[in-house]
Amino acid sequence: MYDALVRVLDGLGGEGANRPNFVVCLTDGEDSKSGKGADDVIRMLRNRKGTTLIIVSVGKLETETLLRTMCSASKNGALVTAENNDGIAKAFKAVSEIINRPATTFEAY
């Protein structure tokens, strides 16, 4: 998961002047194969003022605090939880609501 997030953040390029960037990640909260870590993601997010990280987690998490820390490193970031697979659609509806908040809730970049 961390390697993928780092690649996505690298791929966003420069910060958009007219709109924020959103990164949405669906996870079970576990990462067993990344060479990068949460600290790398947090550092990148803190350097990208126009990027919002939203993580959708499924199931009981041992890493909830870490995922919340990663989300809070971004402007308006959020951790949205689904208790099981049946809750994923509801979680993504919440993600849509976060993304579609009026632009006035975001700082100018």
JOPE-V831581 format. One line per field, one symbol per residue. phi: phi as a letter, one per 40 degrees, with the letter a starting at -180 (. if undefined). psi: psi as a letter, one per 20 degrees, with the letter a starting at -180 (. if undefined). burial: I if it has 9 or more other C-alpha atoms within 8 Angstrom, else O. A space follows every 10 residues. Layout:
phi=???
psi=???
burial=???
This chain:
phi=.cdccccccc ccgccccbac bbbbbbacgb abbcccbdcc cccccccbcc bbbbbbbbgc bcbdcccccc cccbcgcabb bbcadccccc cccccdcccc dddccbccb
psi=gggggggghh iibqpphiqq ppppppqjiq oiiqhrrhhg gggghhinhj pppppoqpap pijgggghgg giiqpkqqpp qphahhiggh ghghgghghj qqhiiqqq.
burial=OIIOIIOIIO OOOOIIOOOI IIIOOOIOIO OOOIOOIIOI IIIIIIOIII IIIIIIIIIO IOOOOOIIII IIIIIIIIII IIIOOOIIOO IIOIIOOOOO OOOOOIOOO
